[in-house]
């Protein structure tokens, strides 16, 4: 299939490479010329703008940082909708506000473009492996039409409801992940302060009820003081801000989310916004005077 792909960041690049490996023809675009060179070296064709990509492909995937970026790329000057033909499919795999997805979908409908919101979870490692969890909102029949394509990039793809439901699901995911990382950071700081080896604690608890994908992925990073980003603190702040906005709009209280967001804002202010979100351990090191890692 000929596919347009716009947004070649930490997640987008490996997603494009997996599509190429599966035999799809990719027309790609990103403002970062180095990222574009990397995917063209892997076999993609470079587009000159979002509109150019849309004019050349029947299906376009966007993978961008936040709501304003997606709005600009889709609805703005030289955007997707300028180049799109009637019947084109847009799959926005960015993690954005659900209301933004609905606004973009309305603009697409006016141009007779079909849209799904399909944010992902799993970070860079699962983007590389092609084992992302994909949460999809939009027309069920359209989802079934593109599900096999989504499963080139993910291990699962679940239809969650109408447009915006994918991003609502992603917000729930991001709340759970953020709070879980904070809990791991807090618990392992306690362990270290009490003079117990964090590695032994990890080995003891990972098979029990406290065991989780987050514990398995993030505790070793904390113990190694390795905060190379798979998913950056700054991006998680963005997701939690979207969660807070959605919570305020729906009357859903999010006190724990607010607390962890403030911890992340502290890390951002300290210059750690580009670190992996496991760097929540640095917040606890700051307030406790004790690092989990070596």
Protein Blocks (a to p, Z undefined) as FASTA:
>chain_A
ZZddehjafklmmmmmmmmmnopacddddfblklmmmmmmnopacdfbfklmmmmpcbdc
dddfblmlmmmmmmmghifklmpcghiacddfbdcdfklmmmmmmmmmmnopacddddde
hijmlmmnopaccddedjfklmmmmmmmmmmmpmbdcdfbdehjlmmmmmmmmmmmmmmm
mmmmmmmmmmmmnopafklmmmmmmmmmkbcfklmmmmmmmmnopabdfbdfklmmmmmm
mmmmmmmmnopacfklmmmmmmmmmmmmnopmmpcfklmmmmmmmmnopafbZZ
